Amino acid sequence: MPIDKSDILESLSAQNNHMVGYTEFNHARLAAIYDAFNSLKQDGAFWLKTIANLGVQRIADLGCGTGLLTNQLAGLGYQMTGIDPAVEMLLIAKRKTHADKIQWRVGSSEQLLGTRHQLVIMTSHVAQFFITESAWEAALRDIYQSLNVGGYLLFDSRNPVVKPWEQWNKASTYRLINTSEGNVASWIVWLDKAAASVKYDIHYLFESDKEHLVSHNVLVFRDKDQLVSSLECNGFAVRKIYGDWHGTEFCQNSSEIIVLAEKISKNQPGTKK
């Protein structure tokens, strides 16, 4: 049975005092300003170029959020499905220019079952939100089932070797941005690291009424070898690993692990032929 990402997060929240709520995705006011703080830049150009080179048409965007990239791809003529567990994010996505060309689904990877795509993408480090290995493995199985043989999975994950969380403090991450809600200050604070999981808070302070909202978050940092192993065990062959948004080949000290994998057989490992 596929594992819903929201179920995993609720379970994790109940086990510790730092209640994982991902408020940045589930609060209407924060969803409304999400694009202002997370606009597509070099990463957007990379995704568009890489996808164009694959020669695909039917794409599922798993963890599409407010649909920034989903919408751009639909405008370019791709047949898009956008999937996200956060209703507030999808409400924003459905207001975008090409939203009527996109199939929107509320949920996680289980929403891929019964569909057929040539490419599944997970951008903005969505892969790191599958906190447990069982959740990650379930997502890979669902993705595998939704792809044609020769179909692709394309996703990004931060490289744990360079320990990016050590720079997550107010002094290094503070930003003041003019949004639809007026000026909003935001900063990130790293709280704790246990094994591969990193706990952190994202703070938002609204200048207009001084409301201070905090999103309690957790990400899991899998290294390159862990990612490759999990993909190969679930019927994928890794075709390319990039280390940055310029398309540079991955090396040990790369900031990103950007993976292109291909479904290589009709039958997933461990299933009957």
C-alpha positions, 0 to 999 in steps of 0.5 A, a space after each residue: 500500500 502506498 504511503 502518503 507523505 502527510 501520514 508520515 509527517 503526522 506520525 513524526 510530529 507526534 514523536 517529538 516536541 518540535 511539532 512538524 507542521 510545514 506551516 509554509 505550505 498549509 497556511 493560507 497567508 504563507 501560501 500566498 507569498 510562497 512564490 515571492 520567496 521561492 521564484 524560479 531562477 537558475 533552477 528553472 532554466 535548468 529544468 526547462 532545458 533538461 526536460 526539453 532534451 528528453 523529448 517527452 510530453 506527458 509529465 507528472 510534477 510530484 510535490 508541485 506546490 504552487 505550480 510555478 514550474 508546472 504552469 510554465 511547462 503547460 504553457 510550453 505545450 507539455 501535458 501536465 499533472 500537478 500533485 501536492 498534499 497541501 490544499 492551500 498551495 494548490 489553490 494558488 496553483 489553480 489561479 495561474 495562467 495555464 492552470 486550466 490545461 493541468 490536471 491537479 491532484 491532492 495527495 502524494 505519490 499514491 496519486 500516480 497510481 493508475 496514470 501513465 507518464 513519460 517523466 515524473 519530476 520532483 523539484 525544489 528538493 521535494 525528495 527530501 520531504 519523504 522522511 522515512 525510508 519506507 516513505 521514500 521507497 513507496 514513492 519510488 514504487 509509485 513513480 515506477 508504476 506510473 512510467 512507461 518503460 524508458 520513462 524518466 524520473 528527474 529530481 534534486 536533493 541537497 548534498 549532505 557532504 557540504 552540510 548546508 544546514 550549518 549556514 541556516 541561521 538568521 544572519 545568513 538567511 535573512 531576507 526582506 521581500 515585498 509581497 502581495 501581503 506587503 513587506 515580509 521578513 524571513 529567516 531560517 534557523 537550524 535546530 537539530 540534526 539526528 542521523 540524516 534528518 535535519 530539523 529547522 524553523 522558517 520564520 515569517 514576520 509581516 511588517 503590516 500587522 507584525 504577525 510572526 508565523 513559524 514553519 516547523 520543518 524536517 528534511 532528510 539528507 540522503 547522500 549520492 550513494 544512498 540515492 543511487 542504491 534506492 533507485 537501482 533497487 526499484 528498477 531504475 538506471 541512473 543516467 546522469 547526476 548533476 552537481 549544480 544548476 549549470 549542469 556541471 557533473 556531480 562531484 563530492 563537494 557539489 551543492 546539489 545532487 540532481 538525478 536523472 534516472 530511467 525505468 529500464 524494465 516492465 517488471 519492478 524488482 521483486 514482482 512476478 513477471 
